[in-house]
Amino acid sequence: MMDLKSFMDKYGNNFRTFGHGSIHGLIASVFFVLPVVAINALFERRSWKYIMLHWGFWAVSLLIMGGLICQFTQLK
């Protein structure tokens, strides 16, 4: 069985692209941000347009952050 160090030495920097990180940011926004924003807005009796606007802001923010972190982080 391979130990963690040899595995990370071999595969640690694969898929270090902006697109890969932005996909992870989108997934995080759908599964973490959207439920929080939607539940809060529904308790405040806001519209779905309000929910999508605020979720869209956070989705774009997490897309950019995920992309930049993935692009410029290199494992040594």
Distance bins in CASP14 RR format, pairs under 12 A and 6 or more apart:
PFRMAT RR
TARGET T0000
AUTHOR 0000-0000-0000
RMODE 2
METHOD distances of the structure
MODEL  1
1 7 0 0 0 0 1 0 0 0 0 0 0
2 8 0 0 0 0 1 0 0 0 0 0 0
2 9 0 0 0 0 1 0 0 0 0 0 0
2 10 0 0 0 0 1 0 0 0 0 0 0
2 11 0 0 0 0 1 0 0 0 0 0 0
3 9 0 0 0 0 1 0 0 0 0 0 0
3 10 0 0 0 0 0 1 0 0 0 0 0
4 10 0 0 0 0 0 1 0 0 0 0 0
4 11 0 0 0 0 0 1 0 0 0 0 0
4 12 0 0 0 0 0 1 0 0 0 0 0
4 75 0 0 0 0 0 1 0 0 0 0 0
5 11 0 0 0 0 0 1 0 0 0 0 0
5 12 0 0 0 0 0 1 0 0 0 0 0
5 75 0 0 0 0 0 1 0 0 0 0 0
5 76 0 0 0 0 0 1 0 0 0 0 0
6 12 0 0 0 0 0 1 0 0 0 0 0
7 14 0 0 0 0 0 1 0 0 0 0 0
7 75 0 0 0 0 0 1 0 0 0 0 0
8 14 0 0 0 0 0 1 0 0 0 0 0
8 74 0 0 0 0 0 1 0 0 0 0 0
8 75 1 0 0 1 0 0 0 0 0 0 0
8 76 0 0 0 0 1 0 0 0 0 0 0
9 75 0 0 0 0 1 0 0 0 0 0 0
9 76 0 0 0 0 1 0 0 0 0 0 0
10 75 0 0 0 0 0 1 0 0 0 0 0
11 75 0 0 0 0 1 0 0 0 0 0 0
12 70 0 0 0 0 0 1 0 0 0 0 0
12 73 0 0 0 0 0 1 0 0 0 0 0
12 74 0 0 0 0 1 0 0 0 0 0 0
12 75 1 0 1 0 0 0 0 0 0 0 0
12 76 0 0 0 0 0 1 0 0 0 0 0
13 20 0 0 0 0 0 1 0 0 0 0 0
13 70 0 0 0 0 0 1 0 0 0 0 0
13 71 0 0 0 0 0 1 0 0 0 0 0
13 72 0 0 0 0 0 1 0 0 0 0 0
13 73 0 0 0 0 1 0 0 0 0 0 0
13 74 1 0 0 1 0 0 0 0 0 0 0
13 75 1 0 1 0 0 0 0 0 0 0 0
13 76 0 0 0 0 1 0 0 0 0 0 0
14 20 0 0 0 0 1 0 0 0 0 0 0
14 70 0 0 0 0 0 1 0 0 0 0 0
14 74 0 0 0 0 0 1 0 0 0 0 0
14 75 0 0 0 0 0 1 0 0 0 0 0
15 21 0 0 0 0 1 0 0 0 0 0 0
15 23 0 0 0 0 1 0 0 0 0 0 0
15 24 0 0 0 0 0 1 0 0 0 0 0
15 67 0 0 0 0 0 1 0 0 0 0 0
15 70 1 0 0 1 0 0 0 0 0 0 0
15 71 0 0 0 0 0 1 0 0 0 0 0
15 73 0 0 0 0 0 1 0 0 0 0 0
15 75 0 0 0 0 0 1 0 0 0 0 0
16 24 0 0 0 0 0 1 0 0 0 0 0
16 66 0 0 0 0 0 1 0 0 0 0 0
16 67 0 0 0 0 1 0 0 0 0 0 0
16 68 0 0 0 0 0 1 0 0 0 0 0
16 69 0 0 0 0 1 0 0 0 0 0 0
16 70 1 0 1 0 0 0 0 0 0 0 0
16 71 1 0 0 1 0 0 0 0 0 0 0
16 72 0 0 0 0 1 0 0 0 0 0 0
16 73 1 0 0 1 0 0 0 0 0 0 0
16 74 1 0 0 1 0 0 0 0 0 0 0
16 75 0 0 0 0 1 0 0 0 0 0 0
17 23 0 0 0 0 1 0 0 0 0 0 0
17 24 0 0 0 0 0 1 0 0 0 0 0
17 66 0 0 0 0 0 1 0 0 0 0 0
17 67 0 0 0 0 1 0 0 0 0 0 0
17 68 0 0 0 0 0 1 0 0 0 0 0
17 69 0 0 0 0 0 1 0 0 0 0 0
17 70 1 0 0 1 0 0 0 0 0 0 0
17 71 1 0 0 1 0 0 0 0 0 0 0
17 72 0 0 0 0 0 1 0 0 0 0 0
17 73 0 0 0 0 0 1 0 0 0 0 0
18 24 0 0 0 0 0 1 0 0 0 0 0
18 25 0 0 0 0 0 1 0 0 0 0 0
18 63 0 0 0 0 1 0 0 0 0 0 0
18 64 0 0 0 0 1 0 0 0 0 0 0
18 65 0 0 0 0 0 1 0 0 0 0 0
18 66 0 0 0 0 1 0 0 0 0 0 0
18 67 1 0 1 0 0 0 0 0 0 0 0
18 68 1 0 0 1 0 0 0 0 0 0 0
18 69 0 0 0 0 1 0 0 0 0 0 0
18 70 1 0 0 1 0 0 0 0 0 0 0
18 71 1 0 1 0 0 0 0 0 0 0 0
18 72 0 0 0 0 1 0 0 0 0 0 0
18 73 0 0 0 0 0 1 0 0 0 0 0
19 25 0 0 0 0 1 0 0 0 0 0 0
19 26 0 0 0 0 1 0 0 0 0 0 0
19 63 0 0 0 0 1 0 0 0 0 0 0
19 64 0 0 0 0 0 1 0 0 0 0 0
19 66 0 0 0 0 1 0 0 0 0 0 0
19 67 1 0 0 1 0 0 0 0 0 0 0
19 68 0 0 0 0 0 1 0 0 0 0 0
19 69 0 0 0 0 0 1 0 0 0 0 0
19 70 1 0 0 1 0 0 0 0 0 0 0
19 71 0 0 0 0 1 0 0 0 0 0 0
20 26 0 0 0 0 0 1 0 0 0 0 0
20 27 0 0 0 0 0 1 0 0 0 0 0
20 63 0 0 0 0 0 1 0 0 0 0 0
20 66 0 0 0 0 1 0 0 0 0 0 0
20 67 1 0 0 1 0 0 0 0 0 0 0
20 68 0 0 0 0 0 1 0 0 0 0 0
20 69 0 0 0 0 0 1 0 0 0 0 0
20 70 1 0 1 0 0 0 0 0 0 0 0
20 71 0 0 0 0 1 0 0 0 0 0 0
20 73 0 0 0 0 0 1 0 0 0 0 0
21 27 0 0 0 0 1 0 0 0 0 0 0
21 28 0 0 0 0 1 0 0 0 0 0 0
21 62 0 0 0 0 1 0 0 0 0 0 0
21 63 0 0 0 0 1 0 0 0 0 0 0
21 64 0 0 0 0 1 0 0 0 0 0 0
21 65 0 0 0 0 1 0 0 0 0 0 0
21 66 1 0 1 0 0 0 0 0 0 0 0
21 67 1 0 1 0 0 0 0 0 0 0 0
21 68 0 0 0 0 1 0 0 0 0 0 0
21 69 1 0 0 1 0 0 0 0 0 0 0
21 70 1 1 0 0 0 0 0 0 0 0 0
21 71 1 0 0 1 0 0 0 0 0 0 0
21 72 0 0 0 0 0 1 0 0 0 0 0
21 73 0 0 0 0 1 0 0 0 0 0 0
22 28 0 0 0 0 0 1 0 0 0 0 0
22 29 0 0 0 0 0 1 0 0 0 0 0
22 59 0 0 0 0 0 1 0 0 0 0 0
22 60 0 0 0 0 1 0 0 0 0 0 0
22 61 0 0 0 0 0 1 0 0 0 0 0
22 62 0 0 0 0 1 0 0 0 0 0 0
22 63 1 0 1 0 0 0 0 0 0 0 0
22 64 1 0 0 1 0 0 0 0 0 0 0
22 65 0 0 0 0 1 0 0 0 0 0 0
22 66 1 0 1 0 0 0 0 0 0 0 0
22 67 1 0 1 0 0 0 0 0 0 0 0
22 68 0 0 0 0 1 0 0 0 0 0 0
22 69 0 0 0 0 1 0 0 0 0 0 0
22 70 1 0 0 1 0 0 0 0 0 0 0
22 71 0 0 0 0 1 0 0 0 0 0 0
23 29 0 0 0 0 0 1 0 0 0 0 0
23 30 0 0 0 0 0 1 0 0 0 0 0
23 59 0 0 0 0 0 1 0 0 0 0 0
23 62 0 0 0 0 0 1 0 0 0 0 0
23 63 0 0 0 0 1 0 0 0 0 0 0
23 66 0 0 0 0 1 0 0 0 0 0 0
23 67 0 0 0 0 1 0 0 0 0 0 0
23 70 0 0 0 0 1 0 0 0 0 0 0
24 30 0 0 0 0 0 1 0 0 0 0 0
24 31 0 0 0 0 0 1 0 0 0 0 0
24 32 0 0 0 0 0 1 0 0 0 0 0
24 62 0 0 0 0 1 0 0 0 0 0 0
24 63 0 0 0 0 1 0 0 0 0 0 0
24 65 0 0 0 0 1 0 0 0 0 0 0
24 66 1 0 0 1 0 0 0 0 0 0 0
24 67 1 0 0 1 0 0 0 0 0 0 0
24 68 0 0 0 0 0 1 0 0 0 0 0
24 69 0 0 0 0 1 0 0 0 0 0 0
24 70 1 0 0 1 0 0 0 0 0 0 0
24 71 0 0 0 0 0 1 0 0 0 0 0
25 31 0 0 0 0 1 0 0 0 0 0 0
25 32 0 0 0 0 1 0 0 0 0 0 0
25 33 0 0 0 0 1 0 0 0 0 0 0
25 58 0 0 0 0 1 0 0 0 0 0 0
25 59 1 0 0 1 0 0 0 0 0 0 0
25 60 0 0 0 0 1 0 0 0 0 0 0
25 61 0 0 0 0 1 0 0 0 0 0 0
25 62 1 0 1 0 0 0 0 0 0 0 0
25 63 1 0 1 0 0 0 0 0 0 0 0
25 64 0 0 0 0 1 0 0 0 0 0 0
25 65 1 0 0 1 0 0 0 0 0 0 0
25 66 1 0 1 0 0 0 0 0 0 0 0
25 67 1 0 0 1 0 0 0 0 0 0 0
25 68 0 0 0 0 0 1 0 0 0 0 0
25 69 0 0 0 0 1 0 0 0 0 0 0
25 70 0 0 0 0 1 0 0 0 0 0 0
26 32 0 0 0 0 0 1 0 0 0 0 0
26 33 0 0 0 0 0 1 0 0 0 0 0
26 34 0 0 0 0 0 1 0 0 0 0 0
26 55 0 0 0 0 0 1 0 0 0 0 0
26 56 0 0 0 0 0 1 0 0 0 0 0
26 58 0 0 0 0 0 1 0 0 0 0 0
26 59 1 0 0 1 0 0 0 0 0 0 0
26 60 0 0 0 0 1 0 0 0 0 0 0
26 61 0 0 0 0 0 1 0 0 0 0 0
26 62 1 0 0 1 0 0 0 0 0 0 0
26 63 1 0 1 0 0 0 0 0 0 0 0
26 64 0 0 0 0 0 1 0 0 0 0 0
26 65 0 0 0 0 0 1 0 0 0 0 0
26 66 0 0 0 0 1 0 0 0 0 0 0
26 67 0 0 0 0 0 1 0 0 0 0 0
27 33 0 0 0 0 0 1 0 0 0 0 0
27 34 0 0 0 0 0 1 0 0 0 0 0
27 59 0 0 0 0 0 1 0 0 0 0 0
27 62 0 0 0 0 1 0 0 0 0 0 0
27 63 0 0 0 0 0 1 0 0 0 0 0
27 66 0 0 0 0 0 1 0 0 0 0 0
28 34 0 0 0 0 1 0 0 0 0 0 0
28 35 0 0 0 0 0 1 0 0 0 0 0
28 36 0 0 0 0 0 1 0 0 0 0 0
28 55 0 0 0 0 0 1 0 0 0 0 0
28 58 0 0 0 0 1 0 0 0 0 0 0
28 59 0 0 0 0 1 0 0 0 0 0 0
28 61 0 0 0 0 0 1 0 0 0 0 0
28 62 1 0 1 0 0 0 0 0 0 0 0
28 63 0 0 0 0 1 0 0 0 0 0 0
28 65 0 0 0 0 1 0 0 0 0 0 0
28 66 0 0 0 0 1 0 0 0 0 0 0
28 67 0 0 0 0 0 1 0 0 0 0 0
28 69 0 0 0 0 0 1 0 0 0 0 0
29 35 0 0 0 0 0 1 0 0 0 0 0
29 36 0 0 0 0 0 1 0 0 0 0 0
29 37 0 0 0 0 1 0 0 0 0 0 0
29 38 0 0 0 0 0 1 0 0 0 0 0
29 52 0 0 0 0 0 1 0 0 0 0 0
29 54 0 0 0 0 0 1 0 0 0 0 0
29 55 1 0 0 1 0 0 0 0 0 0 0
29 56 1 0 0 1 0 0 0 0 0 0 0
29 57 0 0 0 0 1 0 0 0 0 0 0
29 58 1 0 1 0 0 0 0 0 0 0 0
29 59 1 0 1 0 0 0 0 0 0 0 0
29 60 0 0 0 0 1 0 0 0 0 0 0
29 61 0 0 0 0 1 0 0 0 0 0 0
29 62 1 0 1 0 0 0 0 0 0 0 0
29 63 1 0 0 1 0 0 0 0 0 0 0
29 64 0 0 0 0 0 1 0 0 0 0 0
29 65 0 0 0 0 0 1 0 0 0 0 0
29 66 0 0 0 0 0 1 0 0 0 0 0
30 36 0 0 0 0 0 1 0 0 0 0 0
30 37 0 0 0 0 0 1 0 0 0 0 0
30 38 0 0 0 0 0 1 0 0 0 0 0
30 55 0 0 0 0 1 0 0 0 0 0 0
30 56 0 0 0 0 0 1 0 0 0 0 0
30 58 0 0 0 0 0 1 0 0 0 0 0
30 59 1 0 0 1 0 0 0 0 0 0 0
30 62 0 0 0 0 1 0 0 0 0 0 0
30 63 0 0 0 0 0 1 0 0 0 0 0
31 38 0 0 0 0 0 1 0 0 0 0 0
31 55 0 0 0 0 0 1 0 0 0 0 0
31 59 0 0 0 0 0 1 0 0 0 0 0
31 62 0 0 0 0 0 1 0 0 0 0 0
32 38 0 0 0 0 0 1 0 0 0 0 0
32 39 0 0 0 0 0 1 0 0 0 0 0
32 55 0 0 0 0 0 1 0 0 0 0 0
32 58 0 0 0 0 1 0 0 0 0 0 0
32 59 0 0 0 0 0 1 0 0 0 0 0
32 62 0 0 0 0 1 0 0 0 0 0 0
33 39 0 0 0 0 0 1 0 0 0 0 0
33 40 0 0 0 0 0 1 0 0 0 0 0
33 41 0 0 0 0 0 1 0 0 0 0 0
33 51 0 0 0 0 0 1 0 0 0 0 0
33 52 0 0 0 0 0 1 0 0 0 0 0
33 54 0 0 0 0 1 0 0 0 0 0 0
33 55 1 0 0 1 0 0 0 0 0 0 0
33 56 0 0 0 0 1 0 0 0 0 0 0
33 57 0 0 0 0 1 0 0 0 0 0 0
33 58 1 0 1 0 0 0 0 0 0 0 0
33 59 1 0 0 1 0 0 0 0 0 0 0
33 60 0 0 0 0 0 1 0 0 0 0 0
33 61 0 0 0 0 1 0 0 0 0 0 0
33 62 1 0 0 1 0 0 0 0 0 0 0
33 63 0 0 0 0 0 1 0 0 0 0 0
33 65 0 0 0 0 0 1 0 0 0 0 0
34 40 0 0 0 0 0 1 0 0 0 0 0
34 41 0 0 0 0 0 1 0 0 0 0 0
34 42 0 0 0 0 0 1 0 0 0 0 0
34 48 0 0 0 0 0 1 0 0 0 0 0
34 51 0 0 0 0 1 0 0 0 0 0 0
34 52 0 0 0 0 1 0 0 0 0 0 0
34 54 0 0 0 0 1 0 0 0 0 0 0
34 55 1 0 1 0 0 0 0 0 0 0 0
34 56 0 0 0 0 1 0 0 0 0 0 0
34 57 0 0 0 0 0 1 0 0 0 0 0
34 58 0 0 0 0 1 0 0 0 0 0 0
34 59 0 0 0 0 1 0 0 0 0 0 0
34 62 0 0 0 0 0 1 0 0 0 0 0
35 41 0 0 0 0 0 1 0 0 0 0 0
35 42 0 0 0 0 0 1 0 0 0 0 0
35 51 0 0 0 0 0 1 0 0 0 0 0
35 55 0 0 0 0 1 0 0 0 0 0 0
35 58 0 0 0 0 0 1 0 0 0 0 0
36 42 0 0 0 0 0 1 0 0 0 0 0
36 43 0 0 0 0 0 1 0 0 0 0 0
36 51 0 0 0 0 0 1 0 0 0 0 0
36 54 0 0 0 0 1 0 0 0 0 0 0
36 55 0 0 0 0 1 0 0 0 0 0 0
36 58 0 0 0 0 1 0 0 0 0 0 0
37 43 0 0 0 0 0 1 0 0 0 0 0
37 44 0 0 0 0 0 1 0 0 0 0 0
37 46 0 0 0 0 1 0 0 0 0 0 0
37 48 0 0 0 0 0 1 0 0 0 0 0
37 50 0 0 0 0 1 0 0 0 0 0 0
37 51 1 0 1 0 0 0 0 0 0 0 0
37 52 0 0 0 0 1 0 0 0 0 0 0
37 53 0 0 0 0 1 0 0 0 0 0 0
37 54 1 0 1 0 0 0 0 0 0 0 0
37 55 1 0 1 0 0 0 0 0 0 0 0
37 56 0 0 0 0 1 0 0 0 0 0 0
37 57 0 0 0 0 1 0 0 0 0 0 0
37 58 1 0 0 1 0 0 0 0 0 0 0
37 59 0 0 0 0 0 1 0 0 0 0 0
38 44 0 0 0 0 0 1 0 0 0 0 0
38 46 0 0 0 0 1 0 0 0 0 0 0
38 47 0 0 0 0 0 1 0 0 0 0 0
38 48 0 0 0 0 1 0 0 0 0 0 0
38 50 0 0 0 0 1 0 0 0 0 0 0
38 51 1 0 1 0 0 0 0 0 0 0 0
38 52 0 0 0 0 1 0 0 0 0 0 0
38 53 0 0 0 0 0 1 0 0 0 0 0
38 54 0 0 0 0 1 0 0 0 0 0 0
38 55 1 0 0 1 0 0 0 0 0 0 0
38 56 0 0 0 0 0 1 0 0 0 0 0
38 58 0 0 0 0 0 1 0 0 0 0 0
39 46 0 0 0 0 0 1 0 0 0 0 0
39 51 0 0 0 0 1 0 0 0 0 0 0
39 55 0 0 0 0 0 1 0 0 0 0 0
40 46 0 0 0 0 1 0 0 0 0 0 0
40 50 0 0 0 0 0 1 0 0 0 0 0
40 51 0 0 0 0 1 0 0 0 0 0 0
40 54 0 0 0 0 1 0 0 0 0 0 0
40 55 0 0 0 0 0 1 0 0 0 0 0
41 47 0 0 0 0 1 0 0 0 0 0 0
41 48 0 0 0 0 1 0 0 0 0 0 0
41 49 0 0 0 0 0 1 0 0 0 0 0
41 50 1 0 1 0 0 0 0 0 0 0 0
41 51 1 0 1 0 0 0 0 0 0 0 0
41 52 0 0 0 0 1 0 0 0 0 0 0
41 53 0 0 0 0 1 0 0 0 0 0 0
41 54 1 0 0 1 0 0 0 0 0 0 0
41 55 0 0 0 0 1 0 0 0 0 0 0
42 48 0 0 0 0 1 0 0 0 0 0 0
42 50 0 0 0 0 0 1 0 0 0 0 0
42 51 1 0 0 1 0 0 0 0 0 0 0
43 51 0 0 0 0 0 1 0 0 0 0 0
44 50 0 0 0 0 1 0 0 0 0 0 0
44 51 0 0 0 0 0 1 0 0 0 0 0
44 54 0 0 0 0 0 1 0 0 0 0 0
45 51 0 0 0 0 0 1 0 0 0 0 0
46 52 0 0 0 0 0 1 0 0 0 0 0
46 53 0 0 0 0 1 0 0 0 0 0 0
46 54 0 0 0 0 1 0 0 0 0 0 0
46 55 0 0 0 0 0 1 0 0 0 0 0
47 53 0 0 0 0 1 0 0 0 0 0 0
47 54 0 0 0 0 0 1 0 0 0 0 0
48 54 0 0 0 0 0 1 0 0 0 0 0
48 55 0 0 0 0 0 1 0 0 0 0 0
49 55 0 0 0 0 0 1 0 0 0 0 0
49 56 0 0 0 0 0 1 0 0 0 0 0
50 56 0 0 0 0 0 1 0 0 0 0 0
50 57 0 0 0 0 0 1 0 0 0 0 0
51 57 0 0 0 0 0 1 0 0 0 0 0
51 58 0 0 0 0 0 1 0 0 0 0 0
51 59 0 0 0 0 0 1 0 0 0 0 0
52 58 0 0 0 0 0 1 0 0 0 0 0
52 59 0 0 0 0 1 0 0 0 0 0 0
53 59 0 0 0 0 0 1 0 0 0 0 0
53 60 0 0 0 0 0 1 0 0 0 0 0
54 60 0 0 0 0 0 1 0 0 0 0 0
54 61 0 0 0 0 0 1 0 0 0 0 0
55 61 0 0 0 0 0 1 0 0 0 0 0
55 62 0 0 0 0 0 1 0 0 0 0 0
56 62 0 0 0 0 1 0 0 0 0 0 0
56 63 0 0 0 0 1 0 0 0 0 0 0
57 63 0 0 0 0 0 1 0 0 0 0 0
57 64 0 0 0 0 0 1 0 0 0 0 0
58 64 0 0 0 0 0 1 0 0 0 0 0
58 65 0 0 0 0 0 1 0 0 0 0 0
59 65 0 0 0 0 0 1 0 0 0 0 0
59 66 0 0 0 0 0 1 0 0 0 0 0
60 66 0 0 0 0 0 1 0 0 0 0 0
60 67 0 0 0 0 0 1 0 0 0 0 0
61 67 0 0 0 0 0 1 0 0 0 0 0
61 68 0 0 0 0 0 1 0 0 0 0 0
62 68 0 0 0 0 0 1 0 0 0 0 0
62 69 0 0 0 0 0 1 0 0 0 0 0
62 70 0 0 0 0 0 1 0 0 0 0 0
63 69 0 0 0 0 0 1 0 0 0 0 0
63 70 0 0 0 0 0 1 0 0 0 0 0
64 70 0 0 0 0 0 1 0 0 0 0 0
64 71 0 0 0 0 0 1 0 0 0 0 0
65 71 0 0 0 0 0 1 0 0 0 0 0
65 72 0 0 0 0 0 1 0 0 0 0 0
65 73 0 0 0 0 0 1 0 0 0 0 0
66 72 0 0 0 0 0 1 0 0 0 0 0
66 73 0 0 0 0 1 0 0 0 0 0 0
67 73 0 0 0 0 1 0 0 0 0 0 0
END
